[in-house]
């Protein structure tokens, strides 16, 4: 066997090819494999295809441009999978316009890959990879951690410009790409967005406080419209308001473009919570320096995943933040600290408390769905009964959507709408003579409203879908499963399967124990009662994630505030005249605690300045 020159590689038959030609040859092998596996269409084949797609992501690096014949097989396969489903079994959708639009998107991306460069192709492959593994990935979805999702579902108009204050000013900070290494590439920067509101600030001369909202797994725009705690309390504290966007979301994108930033695991490797809270520390210190507000105390505020970040920020950067309000932060839902079935146990409890009949109907519906799905034309019957936007491919597709709806209703079961009551009202209000699935569908209609179709609506993967998938596949491994004593079919958490799924998507495994290694969590009261201070953990017990929250005081200044009827991040949403008394009291308690922290800080600051003056 001959030896190839330095800038060559060996292919089949021991032929020597240039590195470019060798990569192109391997690229062709992988794309051909994707086409063959996609034709098979079974779950094993789709999983294998995803591995080849991951290989394409890696091999594509270094290839500047591709010829038509090198890209065409992959995009023909993509078009057929996207439009017809795995196995190329054509499902004629009632929404023909959308069917055509999906094909058009594939063709446009194909053109971009040829006209521009291979980076467009790599980004497209990443999205395609997530799409074709969607059926399997759905089995491992971790429910979204979002403080705003419930509010935006109820009132999508909140994102309009009219809902955002005119007092907000937008800034950009040249943020360091990698805070924890000293390699040349670590010093690269990207523009990170933050927004400030000076309207009620007392100024640096009075050391007036700064409230900093830590953005989570979404663009900052939604938070500006929906998060109310800062704006509602600015005048009470004479506070400067700062909202900071999380890296890799919205307009805070490293590497110059979203396509490049999300291209593969190498560029996604800087996308984690430790880098994010280091970003926040840099921006807060930059703001204080710029405004000469060196003695202004900082309170960081976050909800859900942002609540995790707020609590971790206070622990990691106590010299930057005086205190933290962590709303609905499931800080203990990692590494077996909380029973894996806790989330769906709370969902079940919420529905059972709302209506025993509703609970039993949902509990008994799953086996009926499976029975019908196993019959000839069973999927067509289910598709018709639930008015699906596209014909169902399997019963899991329907059950997953229903499960997600029930979980979302429970997680965001807030006044005045109370979605769990709405769903159960639809189910219980159906005609008693109707069959069980007709009652379930009545609950869907009650929750979603009148629509032309309800299940598997045409949607494109949002940047939050793509970003949160990476975050949960890297460090945010929240082990949620379904136990036996719920209204759902049992589905124990399978870490091995989750690791395999993440490997097929990104080529790297998740680190399920890293969060507790880096931030702690085990024996939290024993550790933090002497080490930590000035953190409020707020929860609503109707929120399924509350079971992973801190529900008991850890010390005199690490406090747990919970409400029996509260839901996910309800306390940091805007105040409303219809708010129940228990919610008003919860917010008043949080404000009182924060005022106490700040008052103590000012007293300590006064003594420190007196001593400094005496020494000088």
C-alpha positions in Angstrom: 0.0 0.0 0.0 1.4 3.3 -1.0 1.8 6.3 1.2 0.0 9.5 0.2 1.7 12.9 0.2 1.4 15.2 3.2 -1.5 17.2 1.8 -3.5 14.2 0.6 -5.7 11.5 2.0 -6.4 7.9 0.9 -9.7 6.7 -0.4 -11.0 3.3 -1.5 -8.6 1.5 -3.7 -5.7 3.3 -2.0 -6.0 6.2 -4.4 -4.3 9.4 -3.3 -6.5 12.5 -3.3 -5.9 16.1 -2.3 -7.3 17.0 1.2 -10.1 18.9 -0.6 -10.9 16.0 -2.9 -10.7 13.5 -0.1 -13.2 15.4 2.0 -15.4 15.8 -1.1 -15.3 12.0 -1.7 -16.2 11.3 2.0 -18.9 13.9 1.7 -20.4 12.0 -1.2 -20.3 8.7 0.7 -22.2 10.2 3.6 -24.8 12.0 1.6 -25.5 8.7 -0.4 -25.9 6.9 2.9 -28.4 9.5 4.1 -30.5 9.0 1.0 -30.5 5.2 1.4 -31.4 5.3 5.1 -34.1 7.9 4.6 -35.7 5.7 2.0 -35.9 2.9 4.6 -37.7 5.3 7.0 -37.7 3.2 10.1 -36.5 4.5 13.5 -33.1 2.7 13.3 -32.4 4.0 9.8 -33.3 7.6 10.8 -31.0 7.4 13.8 -28.2 6.1 11.6 -28.9 8.9 9.1 -28.5 11.4 11.8 -25.0 10.1 12.5 -24.0 10.5 8.9 -25.5 14.0 8.9 -23.3 14.8 12.0 -20.3 13.5 10.0 -21.2 15.9 7.1 -21.1 18.8 9.6 -17.5 17.8 10.5 -16.3 16.8 7.0 -17.8 20.0 5.5 -15.3 22.1 7.5 -12.5 23.1 5.2 -14.5 22.7 1.9 -15.1 26.2 0.6 -17.6 25.4 -2.2 -19.5 22.4 -3.5 -20.7 21.4 -7.0 -24.3 20.6 -7.8 -23.8 16.9 -8.0 -22.1 16.8 -4.5 -25.0 18.5 -2.8 -28.0 17.4 -4.8 -28.5 13.9 -3.3 -28.7 15.2 0.2 -31.2 17.9 -0.7 -33.4 15.5 -2.7 -33.4 13.3 0.4 -34.2 16.3 2.6 -37.0 17.5 0.4 -38.6 14.0 0.4 -38.2 13.6 4.2 -39.5 17.0 5.0 -42.4 16.9 2.6 -43.3 13.2 2.7 -42.0 11.9 6.0 -39.4 9.1 6.6 -39.7 6.3 4.2 -41.1 8.7 1.6 -44.7 7.6 2.3 -46.5 10.6 0.9 -49.0 12.1 3.3 -51.2 14.6 1.4 -51.8 17.4 3.9 -55.0 19.4 3.9 -52.6 22.4 4.1 -51.2 22.1 0.5 -49.8 25.6 0.6 -47.7 24.8 3.6 -46.6 21.5 2.0 -45.3 23.4 -1.0 -43.7 26.0 1.2 -41.6 23.4 3.1 -40.3 22.1 -0.2 -39.5 25.6 -1.4 -37.5 26.2 1.8 -35.4 23.2 1.1 -34.8 24.3 -2.5 -33.8 27.8 -1.4 -31.3 26.4 1.1 -29.9 24.2 -1.6 -29.4 27.2 -3.8 -27.7 29.1 -0.9 -25.3 26.2 -0.3 -24.2 26.4 -3.9 -24.1 30.2 -4.3 -22.7 31.1 -1.0 -20.5 28.5 0.7 -20.5 25.3 2.7 -21.3 27.0 6.0 -24.9 27.5 4.8 -25.0 23.8 4.1 -23.7 22.9 7.5 -26.3 25.0 9.2 -29.0 23.5 7.1 -27.8 20.0 7.9 -27.9 20.9 11.6 -31.6 21.9 11.3 -32.4 18.9 9.1 -30.7 16.6 11.7 -32.9 18.0 14.5 -35.9 17.6 12.2 -35.5 14.0 11.1 -34.7 12.9 14.6 -37.7 14.8 15.9 -39.9 11.7 16.3 -37.4 10.1 18.6 -36.2 13.3 20.2 -39.8 14.1 21.3 -39.5 11.2 23.7 -36.7 12.9 25.5 -38.0 16.5 25.5 -37.4 18.4 28.7 -40.3 20.8 29.4 -39.3 24.4 28.6 -38.1 26.6 31.4 -39.6 29.9 30.4 -41.0 32.7 32.6 -42.8 34.3 29.6 -44.3 31.4 27.6 -47.6 31.2 29.4 -48.2 35.0 29.2 -47.3 35.1 25.5 -49.6 32.1 24.7 -52.5 33.9 26.5 -51.7 37.3 24.9 -49.3 37.2 21.9 -49.9 40.9 21.3 -47.6 41.6 24.3 -44.7 41.4 21.9 -45.9 44.3 19.9 -43.8 47.5 20.2 -46.7 49.2 22.0 -46.3 46.9 25.0 -42.6 47.9 25.5 -41.8 51.1 27.5 -40.5 54.1 25.5 -38.0 54.6 28.4 -35.8 51.7 27.3 -32.4 52.3 25.7 -30.5 49.6 23.9 -26.8 49.1 24.2 -24.2 46.6 23.0 -21.1 45.4 24.8 -18.1 43.8 23.1 -18.3 40.5 25.1 -15.5 38.0 25.5 -16.2 34.7 23.8 -14.4 32.5 26.3 -14.0 33.8 29.9 -12.2 30.7 31.2 -9.3 30.0 28.8 -6.3 32.0 27.5 -6.0 30.6 24.0 -5.9 33.1 21.2 -9.4 32.3 20.0 -10.7 32.9 23.6 -10.2 36.6 23.2 -12.6 36.9 20.3 -15.6 39.1 21.0 -19.2 39.4 20.0 -21.8 42.1 20.5 -24.1 41.4 23.4 -27.3 43.3 23.8 -28.5 44.9 27.0 -31.3 47.4 27.7 -31.5 50.0 30.4 -34.3 52.2 31.9 -33.1 55.3 33.7 -36.5 56.8 34.4 -36.7 56.3 38.1 -33.0 55.9 39.0 -31.9 58.0 41.9 -28.4 58.3 40.4 -24.8 57.3 41.3 -24.4 60.1 43.9 -27.0 58.5 46.1 -25.7 55.0 45.3 -29.2 54.2 44.1 -29.7 50.4 43.4 -29.6 48.6 40.2 -32.0 45.8 39.3 -30.5 43.5 36.7 -32.7 41.0 34.9 -30.7 38.0 33.6 -32.1 36.8 30.2 -32.7 33.2 29.7 -33.3 30.8 26.7 -35.0 33.3 24.4 -34.5 36.7 22.7 -34.7 39.6 25.2 -37.7 41.1 23.4 -40.3 38.9 25.1 -38.9 39.6 28.6 -39.1 43.3 28.0 -42.8 43.0 27.3 -43.8 40.5 29.9 -41.5 40.7 33.0 -43.1 43.2 35.3 -41.3 42.9 38.7 -38.5 45.4 37.8 -40.7 48.0 36.2 -43.4 47.7 38.9 -40.8 48.3 41.7 -38.4 50.8 40.1 -40.1 53.8 41.6 -40.2 52.2 45.1 -36.4 51.7 45.0 -35.4 54.5 42.8 -33.7 51.8 40.8 -31.9 51.7 37.5 -33.3 48.8 35.4 -31.0 46.6 33.3 -32.0 43.7 31.1 -29.2 41.5 29.7 -29.7 39.1 26.8 -28.3 35.5 27.0 -25.5 34.7 24.6 -26.6 32.8 21.5 -30.1 34.2 21.6 -31.7 37.2 20.0 -29.1 39.7 18.8 -26.3 38.4 21.0 -24.8 35.9 18.6 -21.1 35.0 18.5 -19.1 34.2 15.4 -20.9 36.8 13.3 -24.0 34.9 12.3 -26.5 32.4 13.7 -25.6 29.9 11.0 -22.0 30.0 12.0 -22.7 30.0 15.8 -25.0 27.0 15.6 -23.0 25.1 13.0 -21.6 22.3 15.1 -20.5 21.3 18.6 -17.2 23.3 18.2 -19.0 26.6 17.9 -21.7 25.6 20.3 -19.1 24.8 22.9 -19.1 28.3 24.3 -22.9 28.1 24.8 -23.3 27.3 28.5 -24.5 28.8 31.8 -21.0 29.5 33.3 -20.1 31.6 30.2 -23.5 33.3 30.5 -23.2 34.4 34.1 -19.7 35.6 33.4 -21.1 37.7 30.6 -23.6 39.2 33.1 -20.8 40.0 35.6 -18.8 41.8 32.9 -21.7 43.9 31.7 -22.9 44.9 35.2 -19.3 45.9 36.2 -19.0 47.8 32.9 -22.3 49.7 33.6 -21.3 50.6 37.2 -17.9 51.9 35.9 -19.4 53.8 33.1 -22.0 55.5 35.4 -19.5 55.9 38.3 -22.0 53.9 40.3 -19.4 51.9 42.2 -21.4 51.7 45.5 -24.8 51.1 43.9 -26.1 47.7 45.2 -27.1 45.2 42.5 -30.1 42.9 42.8 -30.2 40.2 40.1 -33.6 38.8 39.0 -34.4 35.8 36.9 -37.2 33.4 36.3 -37.1 29.7 35.5 -33.8 28.9 33.8 -33.0 32.6 34.4 -33.9 32.0 38.1 -31.2 29.3 38.1 -28.8 31.8 36.7 -29.7 34.4 39.3 -29.1 32.1 42.2 -25.9 30.8 40.7 -24.8 34.3 40.0 -25.2 35.4 43.6 -23.2 32.3 44.7 -20.4 32.8 42.1 -20.2 36.6 42.0 -21.2 37.9 45.5 -18.9 40.9 44.9 -21.1 41.9 41.9 -24.6 41.2 43.2 -25.9 42.0 46.7 -28.8 39.6 46.3 -30.9 37.5 44.0 -34.6 36.9 43.3 -34.8 33.4 41.8 -38.4 32.8 40.6 -39.4 29.2 39.9 -35.8 28.0 39.7 -35.7 24.2 39.8 -32.2 24.3 41.3 -32.6 20.8 42.8 -34.0 19.1 39.6 -30.6 17.7 38.7 -28.6 14.5 39.4 -31.3 12.6 41.3 -31.8 15.3 43.9 -35.5 15.3 43.0 -37.6 12.2 42.1 -37.6 11.9 38.4 -41.4 11.5 38.2 -42.1 14.6 40.4 -42.9 16.9 37.5 -45.7 14.8 36.0 -47.0 13.9 39.5 -47.7 17.6 40.1 -49.4 17.9 36.7 -51.6 15.0 37.7 -52.3 16.6 41.1 -53.3 19.9 39.4 -55.8 18.2 37.1 -57.2 15.9 39.8 -57.8 18.8 42.1 -59.6 20.7 39.3 -61.9 17.8 38.5 -61.8 14.1 39.4 -63.9 13.3 36.3 -61.5 15.2 34.0 -58.5 13.4 35.6 -60.0 10.0 35.0 -61.0 10.8 31.5 -57.4 11.8 30.6 -56.0 8.8 32.5 -58.2 6.4 30.5 -57.7 8.0 27.1 -54.2 6.8 26.3 -55.1 3.1 25.9 -58.1 4.1 23.7 -55.7 6.0 21.4 -53.4 3.1 21.2 -56.2 0.7 20.5 -57.6 2.7 17.7 -54.1 3.4 16.2 -53.5 -0.3 16.0 -56.6 -0.9 13.8 -56.7 -0.6 10.0 -57.0 3.1 9.1 -56.8 3.8 12.8 -54.4 6.7 12.4 -56.8 8.2 9.8 -59.6 7.9 12.3 -57.5 9.7 15.0 -56.4 12.3 12.5 -60.0 13.1 11.6 -61.3 13.1 15.2 -58.6 15.5 16.4 -58.6 17.6 13.3 -54.9 17.2 12.8 -53.1 19.6 10.5 -51.4 16.7 8.8 -52.2 13.0 8.9 -50.7 11.3 12.0 -47.7 9.1 11.4 -48.1 7.2 14.7 -50.0 7.4 17.9 -47.0 8.8 19.8 -47.3 12.0 17.7 -50.8 12.6 19.1 -50.1 11.5 22.6 -47.0 13.7 22.8 -49.0 16.8 21.8 -51.7 16.1 24.3 -49.1 15.4 27.1 -47.4 18.7 26.2 -50.7 20.6 26.4 -51.6 19.2 29.8 -48.1 19.9 31.2 -48.1 23.5 29.8 -51.6 24.1 31.2 -50.4 23.0 34.7 -47.1 24.8 34.6 -48.7 28.1 33.6 -52.0 27.6 35.5 -52.3 31.2 36.5 -55.1 33.7 37.1 -57.3 34.9 35.7 -57.6 32.2 33.0 -56.5 29.1 34.9 -55.7 26.9 31.9 -56.2 23.6 33.8 -59.8 24.6 34.6 -60.3 25.6 31.0 -59.2 22.2 29.7 -61.2 20.3 32.3 -64.2 22.5 31.6 -64.0 21.4 27.9 -63.7 17.7 28.8 -66.4 17.7 31.5 -68.7 19.9 29.5 -68.8 17.6 26.5 -72.0 15.6 26.0 -72.1 12.5 28.3 -73.0 10.3 25.3 -69.8 11.3 23.5 -67.0 8.8 23.4 -63.9 9.4 25.5 -61.7 10.8 22.7 -64.4 13.3 21.7 -64.3 14.6 25.3 -60.5 14.8 25.1 -60.8 16.8 21.8 -63.3 19.1 23.5 -60.6 19.9 26.1 -58.2 20.7 23.2 -60.7 23.1 21.6 -61.4 24.7 24.9 -57.7 25.3 25.5 -56.6 26.3 22.0 -59.8 28.0 20.8 -61.5 27.6 17.4 -58.9 26.7 14.8 -58.9 25.0 11.4 -56.7 22.3 12.8 -55.1 21.5 16.2 -52.5 18.8 16.3 -49.1 18.9 14.5 -49.5 22.5 13.3 -47.0 23.6 10.8 -44.1 25.2 12.7 -40.5 26.0 12.1 -37.9 25.3 14.8 -37.4 28.6 16.6 -34.0 29.8 17.9 -35.2 28.8 21.4 -36.0 25.3 20.2 -32.6 24.9 18.7 -30.8 26.6 21.6 -32.6 24.8 24.4 -32.0 21.5 22.6 -28.3 22.1 22.8 -28.4 23.4 26.4 -30.3 20.3 27.6 -28.0 18.0 25.5 -24.9 19.5 27.1 -25.3 20.6 30.8 -29.0 21.3 31.6 -29.8 17.6 32.0 -33.0 17.7 33.9 -34.0 14.1 34.4 -37.8 14.2 34.0 -39.7 10.9 33.6 -43.2 9.7 34.2 -43.9 7.3 37.0 -46.7 4.8 37.4 -49.1 6.7 39.6 -50.0 9.6 37.3 -52.7 10.2 34.7 -50.1 9.5 31.9 -48.6 6.3 30.5 -45.5 5.4 32.4 -42.3 6.5 30.7 -39.3 6.2 33.0 -36.4 8.6 32.4 -33.7 6.8 30.3 -30.4 8.5 30.6 -28.7 6.1 28.3 -31.2 6.7 25.5 -30.9 10.5 26.2 -27.2 10.4 25.8 -27.5 8.4 22.5 -30.0 11.0 21.2 -27.7 13.9 22.0 -24.7 12.1 20.5 -26.7 11.6 17.3 -27.5 15.4 17.2 -24.2 16.9 18.2 -21.5 14.2 18.3 -20.8 15.0 22.0 -22.5 13.5 25.1 -24.2 15.5 27.8 -22.7 15.9 31.3 -25.6 14.9 33.6 -23.6 15.6 36.8 -21.9 18.8 35.9 -24.4 21.3 37.3 -24.2 19.8 40.8 -20.4 19.6 40.5 -20.0 23.2 39.5 -22.8 25.0 41.4 -23.7 22.5 44.1 -27.0 21.1 45.2 -26.3 18.1 47.3 -27.0 18.7 51.0 -27.9 22.3 50.0 -29.0 23.4 53.5 -26.0 22.0 55.2 -23.7 23.8 52.7 -25.4 27.1 52.0 -26.6 28.0 55.5 -22.9 28.9 56.3 -21.7 29.8 52.9 -24.5 31.7 51.0 -26.7 34.7 51.7 -29.3 37.0 50.2 -31.2 34.7 47.9 -35.0 34.5 47.5 -36.3 31.2 46.0 -39.9 31.8 45.1 -42.3 29.1 43.8 -45.9 28.4 43.1 -46.8 24.9 44.1 -49.1 24.3 41.1 -46.0 24.6 39.0 -44.7 21.1 38.2 -41.1 22.5 38.4 -41.7 23.6 42.0 -40.9 20.1 43.2 -37.3 20.8 42.1 -37.2 24.2 43.8 -36.1 25.3 47.3 -39.3 25.1 49.4 -37.8 25.6 52.9 -35.6 28.4 54.3 -32.0 27.5 54.2 -30.8 30.3 56.5 -32.0 33.7 57.8 -31.1 35.3 54.4 -31.6 32.4 52.0 -35.3 32.3 52.0 -38.1 30.2 50.4 -41.4 31.9 49.6 -44.1 29.8 48.0 -47.8 30.0 47.4 -50.1 27.0 47.3 -52.0 28.3 44.2 -49.1 29.9 42.4 -47.7 28.9 39.0 -44.5 29.2 37.0 -42.8 32.6 37.6 -46.1 34.3 38.4 -44.6 36.6 41.0 -42.3 38.4 38.5 -45.0 39.0 35.9 -46.7 42.5 35.8 -48.9 43.5 38.7 -52.6 43.6 37.8 -55.7 44.9 39.7 -57.2 41.4 39.4 -54.3 39.7 41.2 -55.5 37.5 44.1 -54.6 38.6 47.6 -52.1 35.7 48.1 -50.1 36.8 45.0 -50.1 40.5 46.2 -48.8 39.3 49.6 -46.1 37.2 48.0 -44.7 40.1 46.0 -44.9 42.4 49.1 -42.9 39.9 51.1 -40.2 39.8 48.4 -40.0 43.6 48.2 -39.7 43.8 52.0 -36.8 41.3 52.0 -34.9 43.1 49.3 -35.5 46.5 51.0 -33.9 44.9 54.1 -30.9 43.7 52.2 -30.3 47.2 50.7 -30.9 49.0 54.0 -28.3 46.7 55.7 -25.9 47.3 52.8 -26.2 51.1 53.1 -25.6 50.9 56.9 -22.4 48.8 56.2 -21.3 51.1 53.5 -21.7 54.1 55.8 -19.5 52.5 58.4 -16.9 51.5 55.8 -16.7 55.0 54.4 -16.3 56.5 57.9 -13.5 54.2 58.7 -11.8 54.9 55.4 -12.0 58.6 56.1 -10.6 58.2 59.6 -7.6 56.2 58.2 -6.9 58.8 55.6 
